[in-house]
Amino acid sequence: MAEAFSRGLARLGNALFGWVQRSRLRAELEALSDRELADIGLTRGDIRRVLVEAEAKPQTPARRPVGMPVPRPV
């Protein structure tokens, strides 16, 4: 029972995190000019498609290349 609850809670957390990620992506794309969108091969009409595709892809955390030092605050 506790395991099912834990999995459900993890799914909820992932859904909320994904929503925040997509919201940021939408805001960033909508802030670009038509020229900037064209430079990356998109139009305003493509933004929704990009968001749908981003939702369909599983999010994996970025990995630091082996041997790359961890940045330290100054």
Residue frames as a rotation matrix with the C-alpha (Angstrom) as fourth column:
MET 1
0.567 0.823 0.000 0.00
0.823 -0.567 0.000 0.00
0.000 0.000 -1.000 0.00
ALA 2
0.508 -0.455 -0.731 2.75
0.118 -0.804 0.582 2.43
-0.853 -0.382 -0.355 0.95
GLU 3
-0.566 -0.754 0.333 4.61
0.409 0.093 0.908 1.58
-0.715 0.650 0.256 -2.26
ALA 4
-0.113 0.628 0.770 1.57
0.981 -0.053 0.186 2.41
0.158 0.776 -0.610 -4.39
PHE 5
0.825 0.390 -0.410 1.16
0.492 -0.852 0.179 5.71
-0.279 -0.349 -0.895 -2.55
SER 6
0.073 -0.905 -0.418 4.84
0.123 -0.408 0.905 6.47
-0.990 -0.117 0.081 -3.07
ARG 7
-0.628 -0.265 0.732 4.59
0.712 0.185 0.678 5.75
-0.315 0.946 0.073 -6.82
GLY 8
0.337 0.852 0.400 1.47
0.921 -0.386 0.048 7.91
0.196 0.353 -0.915 -7.07
LEU 9
0.739 -0.139 -0.659 3.18
0.252 -0.850 0.462 10.75
-0.625 -0.508 -0.593 -5.27
ALA 10
-0.370 -0.929 0.024 6.22
0.280 -0.087 0.956 10.43
-0.886 0.361 0.292 -7.57
ARG 11
-0.370 0.312 0.875 3.96
0.928 0.083 0.363 10.57
0.041 0.946 -0.321 -10.64
LEU 12
0.736 0.668 -0.109 2.25
0.676 -0.732 0.078 13.67
-0.028 -0.131 -0.991 -9.29
GLY 13
0.375 -0.698 -0.610 5.61
0.107 -0.621 0.776 15.32
-0.921 -0.356 -0.158 -8.64
ASN 14
-0.612 -0.613 0.499 6.82
0.529 0.153 0.835 14.45
-0.588 0.775 0.231 -12.15
ALA 15
0.077 0.731 0.678 3.61
0.980 -0.179 0.083 15.83
0.182 0.658 -0.731 -13.67
LEU 16
0.862 0.235 -0.450 3.97
0.374 -0.893 0.249 19.12
-0.343 -0.383 -0.858 -11.78
PHE 17
-0.043 -0.957 -0.287 7.65
0.115 -0.290 0.950 19.38
-0.992 0.008 0.123 -12.68
GLY 18
-0.539 -0.117 0.834 6.81
0.797 0.250 0.550 18.70
-0.273 0.961 -0.042 -16.32
TRP 19
0.537 0.805 0.254 4.11
0.840 -0.538 -0.072 21.36
0.079 0.252 -0.964 -16.27
VAL 20
0.654 -0.373 -0.658 6.58
0.080 -0.831 0.551 23.92
-0.752 -0.413 -0.514 -14.93
GLN 21
-0.434 -0.863 0.257 9.15
0.324 0.117 0.939 22.93
-0.841 0.491 0.229 -17.57
ARG 22
-0.293 0.394 0.871 6.60
0.955 0.082 0.284 23.28
0.041 0.915 -0.401 -20.40
SER 23
0.768 0.586 -0.257 5.35
0.614 -0.789 0.036 26.58
-0.182 -0.186 -0.966 -19.01
ARG 24
0.239 -0.782 -0.575 8.89
-0.012 -0.594 0.804 27.97
-0.971 -0.186 -0.152 -19.04
LEU 25
-0.621 -0.463 0.633 9.50
0.564 0.297 0.770 26.64
-0.545 0.835 0.077 -22.54
ARG 26
0.218 0.792 0.570 6.28
0.971 -0.232 -0.049 28.25
0.093 0.565 -0.820 -23.79
ALA 27
0.816 0.091 -0.571 7.20
0.278 -0.928 0.249 31.60
-0.507 -0.362 -0.782 -22.20
GLU 28
-0.155 -0.963 -0.221 10.68
0.050 -0.231 0.972 31.51
-0.987 0.140 0.084 -23.70
LEU 29
-0.586 -0.038 0.809 9.44
0.768 0.292 0.570 30.64
-0.258 0.956 -0.142 -27.19
GLU 30
0.454 0.846 0.279 6.64
0.888 -0.457 -0.056 33.21
0.081 0.273 -0.959 -27.09
ALA 31
0.594 -0.300 -0.746 9.14
0.188 -0.850 0.492 35.89
-0.782 -0.433 -0.448 -26.04
LEU 32
-0.487 -0.815 0.313 11.17
0.492 0.041 0.870 35.35
-0.722 0.577 0.381 -29.22
SER 33
-0.144 0.380 -0.913 10.57
-0.670 -0.717 -0.193 37.55
-0.728 0.584 0.358 -32.25
ASP 34
0.867 0.486 0.112 9.35
-0.216 0.570 -0.793 36.02
-0.449 0.663 0.599 -35.51
ARG 35
0.538 -0.750 -0.384 12.87
-0.663 -0.095 -0.743 36.45
0.521 0.654 -0.548 -36.88
GLU 36
-0.374 -0.688 0.622 14.44
-0.924 0.331 -0.189 34.62
-0.076 -0.645 -0.760 -33.91
LEU 37
0.269 0.548 0.792 11.92
-0.385 0.815 -0.433 31.79
-0.883 -0.189 0.430 -34.28
ALA 38
0.952 0.068 -0.297 12.72
-0.305 0.231 -0.924 31.56
0.005 0.971 0.240 -38.00
ASP 39
0.111 -0.993 -0.046 16.43
-0.926 -0.086 -0.366 31.37
0.360 0.084 -0.929 -37.14
ILE 40
-0.640 -0.321 0.699 15.77
-0.620 0.753 -0.221 28.16
-0.455 -0.574 -0.680 -35.21
GLY 41
-0.943 0.193 -0.270 13.39
-0.105 0.600 0.793 26.82
0.316 0.777 -0.545 -37.86
LEU 42
-0.539 0.792 -0.289 10.09
0.796 0.366 -0.481 27.57
-0.275 -0.489 -0.828 -36.13
THR 43
-0.546 0.500 0.672 7.03
0.036 -0.787 0.615 29.74
0.837 0.360 0.412 -36.65
ARG 44
-0.621 0.393 0.678 4.56
-0.782 -0.369 -0.502 30.94
0.053 -0.842 0.537 -34.02
GLY 45
0.427 0.863 -0.270 2.26
-0.856 0.482 0.188 28.12
0.293 0.151 0.944 -35.11
ASP 46
0.097 -0.490 -0.866 4.95
-0.086 0.863 -0.498 25.56
0.992 0.123 0.042 -34.28
ILE 47
-0.545 -0.390 0.742 5.12
-0.708 -0.261 -0.657 26.49
0.450 -0.883 -0.134 -30.58
ARG 48
0.350 0.752 0.558 2.16
-0.917 0.397 0.040 24.28
-0.191 -0.526 0.829 -29.62
ARG 49
0.824 -0.084 -0.561 3.66
-0.202 0.880 -0.429 21.31
0.530 0.467 0.708 -31.52
VAL 50
-0.224 -0.974 0.004 6.99
-0.241 0.052 -0.969 21.79
0.944 -0.218 -0.246 -29.78
LEU 51
-0.375 0.151 0.914 5.25
-0.924 -0.143 -0.356 21.79
0.077 -0.978 0.193 -26.39
VAL 52
0.732 0.677 0.081 3.30
-0.677 0.735 -0.020 18.62
-0.073 -0.040 0.997 -27.23
GLU 53
0.554 -0.610 -0.567 6.51
-0.025 0.668 -0.744 16.90
0.832 0.426 0.355 -28.38
ALA 54
-0.466 -0.738 0.488 8.31
-0.517 -0.220 -0.827 18.04
0.718 -0.638 -0.279 -25.23
GLU 55
0.073 0.588 0.806 5.51
-0.986 0.166 -0.033 16.53
-0.153 -0.792 0.591 -23.14
ALA 56
0.888 0.331 -0.318 5.75
-0.411 0.882 -0.229 13.21
0.204 0.334 0.920 -24.98
LYS 57
0.166 -0.914 -0.370 9.50
-0.047 0.367 -0.929 12.85
0.985 0.172 0.018 -24.41
PRO 58
0.758 0.036 -0.651 10.62
0.618 0.282 0.734 11.59
0.210 -0.959 0.191 -21.02
GLN 59
0.728 -0.500 0.469 12.72
-0.501 -0.855 -0.134 14.12
0.468 -0.137 -0.873 -19.15
THR 60
0.582 -0.644 -0.496 16.17
0.749 0.662 0.019 12.95
0.316 -0.383 0.868 -18.23
PRO 61
0.827 -0.306 -0.473 18.45
0.093 -0.754 0.650 15.03
-0.555 -0.582 -0.595 -16.07
ALA 62
0.765 -0.631 -0.130 21.41
-0.409 -0.319 -0.855 16.64
0.498 0.707 -0.502 -17.79
ARG 63
0.824 -0.545 -0.155 24.65
0.530 0.647 0.548 14.83
-0.198 -0.534 0.822 -17.14
ARG 64
0.653 -0.711 -0.261 27.99
-0.654 -0.703 0.281 16.44
-0.383 -0.013 -0.924 -16.62
PRO 65
0.643 -0.489 -0.590 30.75
-0.291 0.557 -0.778 14.94
0.709 0.672 0.216 -18.76
VAL 66
0.825 -0.391 -0.408 33.12
0.565 0.598 0.569 12.72
0.021 -0.700 0.714 -16.81
GLY 67
-0.167 -0.981 -0.099 36.03
0.985 -0.163 -0.048 14.70
0.031 -0.106 0.994 -15.44
MET 68
-0.142 0.172 0.975 34.26
0.263 -0.943 0.205 18.05
0.954 0.286 0.088 -15.67
PRO 69
-0.903 -0.261 -0.343 34.58
0.384 -0.128 -0.914 19.86
0.194 -0.957 0.215 -12.34
VAL 70
0.136 0.955 -0.264 31.51
0.977 -0.084 0.197 20.82
0.166 -0.284 -0.944 -10.36
PRO 71
-0.149 -0.186 0.971 31.03
0.223 -0.963 -0.150 24.61
0.963 0.195 0.185 -10.45
ARG 72
-0.241 -0.016 -0.971 31.54
0.970 0.033 -0.241 26.20
0.036 -0.999 0.008 -7.04
PRO 73
0.807 0.544 0.232 29.94
0.526 -0.839 0.138 29.47
0.270 0.011 -0.963 -5.93
VAL 74
-0.171 -0.901 0.398 32.37
0.544 -0.423 -0.724 32.35
0.821 0.093 0.563 -5.72
